């Protein structure tokens, strides 16, 4: 059933892309209309009905830990931290959504764990001195111990992870 819903979503996405004008409209409309029709014929529902009926539980994914980063500016490339007075502090929360789950936080650079900040009362921090050039990290959480500082860890093995960029450009200290 989930497969049919995903096929319906694909058909609707194709229709929306075609409506945005992607070249020869007549050919694109015909192709995407046929895809949408075949998807709705198979499931007995229109693509819009399928989209409306999808709930997060239908995707069979629930995270045991939620991750939220604060003190940064979000961009399409990741969360950007601008150092103040020579230091940027990566700050996050790692909250377990299930009882008995212990959150582990990881700071990964080039596939290697550079820090494993302690999660205390659902929060963690990692200070970084102002780098000579913008430095990119993967910051994430897991519900199991995946390794120590210096170990290789794939960010995809984490439950949740975000790209963090520590800028080489210092921000002005906040006025008091």
Secondary structure as a PSIPRED ss2 file (coil, helix, strand):
# PSIPRED VFORMAT (PSIPRED V4.0)

   1 X C   1.000  0.000  0.000
   2 X H   0.000  1.000  0.000
   3 X H   0.000  1.000  0.000
   4 X H   0.000  1.000  0.000
   5 X H   0.000  1.000  0.000
   6 X H   0.000  1.000  0.000
   7 X H   0.000  1.000  0.000
   8 X H   0.000  1.000  0.000
   9 X H   0.000  1.000  0.000
  10 X H   0.000  1.000  0.000
  11 X H   0.000  1.000  0.000
  12 X H   0.000  1.000  0.000
  13 X H   0.000  1.000  0.000
  14 X H   0.000  1.000  0.000
  15 X H   0.000  1.000  0.000
  16 X H   0.000  1.000  0.000
  17 X H   0.000  1.000  0.000
  18 X H   0.000  1.000  0.000
  19 X H   0.000  1.000  0.000
  20 X C   1.000  0.000  0.000
  21 X C   1.000  0.000  0.000
  22 X C   1.000  0.000  0.000
  23 X C   1.000  0.000  0.000
  24 X C   1.000  0.000  0.000
  25 X H   0.000  1.000  0.000
  26 X H   0.000  1.000  0.000
  27 X H   0.000  1.000  0.000
  28 X H   0.000  1.000  0.000
  29 X H   0.000  1.000  0.000
  30 X H   0.000  1.000  0.000
  31 X H   0.000  1.000  0.000
  32 X H   0.000  1.000  0.000
  33 X H   0.000  1.000  0.000
  34 X H   0.000  1.000  0.000
  35 X H   0.000  1.000  0.000
  36 X H   0.000  1.000  0.000
  37 X H   0.000  1.000  0.000
  38 X H   0.000  1.000  0.000
  39 X H   0.000  1.000  0.000
  40 X H   0.000  1.000  0.000
  41 X H   0.000  1.000  0.000
  42 X H   0.000  1.000  0.000
  43 X H   0.000  1.000  0.000
  44 X C   1.000  0.000  0.000
  45 X C   1.000  0.000  0.000
  46 X C   1.000  0.000  0.000
  47 X H   0.000  1.000  0.000
  48 X H   0.000  1.000  0.000
  49 X H   0.000  1.000  0.000
  50 X H   0.000  1.000  0.000
  51 X H   0.000  1.000  0.000
  52 X H   0.000  1.000  0.000
  53 X H   0.000  1.000  0.000
  54 X C   1.000  0.000  0.000
  55 X C   1.000  0.000  0.000
  56 X H   0.000  1.000  0.000
  57 X H   0.000  1.000  0.000
  58 X H   0.000  1.000  0.000
  59 X H   0.000  1.000  0.000
  60 X C   1.000  0.000  0.000
  61 X C   1.000  0.000  0.000
  62 X C   1.000  0.000  0.000
  63 X C   1.000  0.000  0.000
  64 X C   1.000  0.000  0.000
  65 X E   0.000  0.000  1.000
  66 X E   0.000  0.000  1.000
  67 X E   0.000  0.000  1.000
  68 X E   0.000  0.000  1.000
  69 X E   0.000  0.000  1.000
  70 X E   0.000  0.000  1.000
  71 X C   1.000  0.000  0.000
  72 X C   1.000  0.000  0.000
  73 X E   0.000  0.000  1.000
  74 X E   0.000  0.000  1.000
  75 X E   0.000  0.000  1.000
  76 X C   1.000  0.000  0.000
  77 X C   1.000  0.000  0.000
  78 X E   0.000  0.000  1.000
  79 X E   0.000  0.000  1.000
  80 X E   0.000  0.000  1.000
  81 X E   0.000  0.000  1.000
  82 X E   0.000  0.000  1.000
  83 X C   1.000  0.000  0.000
  84 X E   0.000  0.000  1.000
  85 X C   1.000  0.000  0.000
  86 X C   1.000  0.000  0.000
  87 X E   0.000  0.000  1.000
  88 X E   0.000  0.000  1.000
  89 X E   0.000  0.000  1.000
  90 X E   0.000  0.000  1.000
  91 X E   0.000  0.000  1.000
  92 X E   0.000  0.000  1.000
  93 X E   0.000  0.000  1.000
  94 X E   0.000  0.000  1.000
  95 X E   0.000  0.000  1.000
  96 X E   0.000  0.000  1.000
  97 X C   1.000  0.000  0.000
  98 X C   1.000  0.000  0.000
  99 X C   1.000  0.000  0.000
 100 X C   1.000  0.000  0.000
 101 X C   1.000  0.000  0.000
 102 X C   1.000  0.000  0.000
 103 X C   1.000  0.000  0.000
 104 X E   0.000  0.000  1.000
 105 X E   0.000  0.000  1.000
 106 X E   0.000  0.000  1.000
 107 X E   0.000  0.000  1.000
 108 X E   0.000  0.000  1.000
 109 X E   0.000  0.000  1.000
 110 X C   1.000  0.000  0.000
 111 X C   1.000  0.000  0.000
 112 X E   0.000  0.000  1.000
 113 X E   0.000  0.000  1.000
 114 X E   0.000  0.000  1.000
 115 X E   0.000  0.000  1.000
 116 X C   1.000  0.000  0.000
 117 X C   1.000  0.000  0.000
 118 X C   1.000  0.000  0.000
 119 X C   1.000  0.000  0.000
 120 X E   0.000  0.000  1.000
 121 X C   1.000  0.000  0.000
 122 X C   1.000  0.000  0.000
 123 X E   0.000  0.000  1.000
 124 X E   0.000  0.000  1.000
 125 X E   0.000  0.000  1.000
 126 X E   0.000  0.000  1.000
 127 X E   0.000  0.000  1.000
 128 X E   0.000  0.000  1.000
 129 X E   0.000  0.000  1.000
 130 X C   1.000  0.000  0.000
 131 X C   1.000  0.000  0.000
 132 X C   1.000  0.000  0.000
 133 X C   1.000  0.000  0.000
 134 X C   1.000  0.000  0.000
 135 X E   0.000  0.000  1.000
 136 X E   0.000  0.000  1.000
 137 X E   0.000  0.000  1.000
 138 X E   0.000  0.000  1.000
 139 X E   0.000  0.000  1.000
 140 X E   0.000  0.000  1.000
 141 X E   0.000  0.000  1.000
 142 X E   0.000  0.000  1.000
 143 X C   1.000  0.000  0.000
 144 X C   1.000  0.000  0.000
 145 X C   1.000  0.000  0.000
 146 X C   1.000  0.000  0.000
 147 X C   1.000  0.000  0.000
 148 X C   1.000  0.000  0.000
 149 X C   1.000  0.000  0.000
 150 X C   1.000  0.000  0.000
 151 X C   1.000  0.000  0.000
 152 X E   0.000  0.000  1.000
 153 X C   1.000  0.000  0.000
 154 X C   1.000  0.000  0.000
 155 X H   0.000  1.000  0.000
 156 X H   0.000  1.000  0.000
 157 X H   0.000  1.000  0.000
 158 X C   1.000  0.000  0.000
 159 X C   1.000  0.000  0.000
 160 X E   0.000  0.000  1.000
 161 X E   0.000  0.000  1.000
 162 X E   0.000  0.000  1.000
 163 X E   0.000  0.000  1.000
 164 X E   0.000  0.000  1.000
 165 X E   0.000  0.000  1.000
 166 X E   0.000  0.000  1.000
 167 X E   0.000  0.000  1.000
 168 X C   1.000  0.000  0.000
 169 X C   1.000  0.000  0.000
 170 X C   1.000  0.000  0.000
 171 X C   1.000  0.000  0.000
 172 X C   1.000  0.000  0.000
 173 X C   1.000  0.000  0.000
 174 X C   1.000  0.000  0.000
 175 X C   1.000  0.000  0.000
 176 X C   1.000  0.000  0.000
